[in-house]
Amino acid sequence: MSTQCPGMCSFSVNDDSSVSYEPPKSMSKKRQAMLQYNMGVRFAEGRKDMDQGLVKAVEWWHKAAEARLPQAMCQLGTAHRRGLGVPQSNAEAARWYQKAADKGHPDGMYQLGRMLIQGKGAKQDAQDYAQAQELFERAAEKGLAEAQFSLGLFYEYGKGGVVVDLKRAEGFYAAAAKQGNVQAAKRLDALRTVPRGF
């Protein structure tokens, strides 16, 4: 079965359920990479045979990652971290998250920071709070609520040797809560109702 999208690609679903496509010659590489990434998302979300769908999703994300699309790199990190469509590998997950982070992808920064805190980064079993904090700060600057919440925890509890600074914690929680982060709203409320100095 073949489908033609106006100004887009021609898709074919083959008898073996594989999908092939041919982009128009005028389509930019970046747009092609986004198309490949979206095909991966469709396979991950829409297949009845989930394992096969995830394998196909990873194949499409690899194509998009080869074209240097950071969203695809981040998805590959998650696939490897959770063993979805590929063998579970923290080292591979960290490698893909690092690539996404290097491209400025905030979720890649955040996910790599989480792995570092858990001791699952490049240096296996070594927690690296300093690098995680740096990654969270970069992701928070880009507006990622999860990173803002994590930094709130760093400053509220002095995680990783960070000096406790309740004002900074409150600021990060407020930024995350403004974006709808429920955990941040709860922490913010708790900070504002506890008298200072205790």
HELIX and SHEET records of a PDB file:
HELIX    1   1 LYS A   29  GLY A   46  1                                  18    
HELIX    2   2 MET A   50  GLU A   66  1                                  17    
HELIX    3   3 PRO A   70  ARG A   82  1                                  13    
HELIX    4   4 ASN A   90  ASP A  102  1                                  13    
HELIX    5   5 PRO A  106  ILE A  117  1                                  12    
HELIX    6   6 TYR A  129  GLU A  141  1                                  13    
HELIX    7   7 ALA A  145  TYR A  157  1                                  13    
HELIX    8   8 LYS A  159  GLY A  161  5                                   3    
HELIX    9   9 LEU A  166  LYS A  178  1                                  13    
HELIX   10  10 VAL A  182  THR A  193  1                                  12    
SHEET    1   A 3 SER A   2  GLN A   4  0                                        
SHEET    2   A 3 SER A  10  VAL A  13 -1                                        
SHEET    3   A 3 VAL A  19  GLU A  22 -1                                        
END                                                                             
